[in-house]
């Protein structure tokens, strides 16, 4: 069953979970999505983000929002 509250997953640059104040990259989910699915997708998005070579692209895509 999905959650209607936003789910947010944040990561440090080395992939560890982070709080809002020290996150290098974050993904926020709005809509009905299971926590388990969102967590797996956020990890995948982080892995893709961490492989970006261009620092400007990384900065612009550091805060992602997913509507579902």
N, C-alpha and C positions, 0 to 999 in steps of 0.2 A: 504494500500500500504506500502511495506517495505522500509526501509532506507538502503542505501548502505554505509553510514558512520557508524563507530563503535558506539555502544551505551554502556555506562558504568553506572553502578549503584553501589554505594558504601555505606557501612553501618558502624555505630559505633557498639560497642559490645552490646549495648542495642536496636539495630534495627533502630535507627534514620538515615536518609540520611546523608551522610558525603562527604566532599571534599576529594580529593586525598591525601592530607597531613595528614589527621587524620582517615582514614578508617581502620577498623579492618578486613573487608571482602569486596571484590568487585567481580563483574561479568561483563565481557565485551562481547558484542555480535558483531560478524562480519557476514555480509551477509544481505540478505533481510528478515527482521523481523519487525513487527509493534512494535512501542514503547509500546503500551498497553500490548501486549503479553510478550514482554521482561521484562517489569516492574513486571508483575505478576509472571513470572518465576524466576526473580531475588529475589523477596520476598520469594518465596517458597524455593529457594536454600539457602537463608540466614537462614530461619527457620530450615532447615535440618542441616546446618553448626553449628548453635548455640546450637544444642542438642548433638553435638559430645563431648564425655567425655574426649578423649585423647588430651592433648594440642599439641602434635607433629602432630597428624592428622589434627587438626584445623589449625595449622600454615601452613602445606603443602597444604591445600585446601582453603586458605584464598583468593587467587587470581585465579578466575576461568575464563576461556575463552570458549565461545560457538560459534561454527562455524555453519552457517546455509545456 
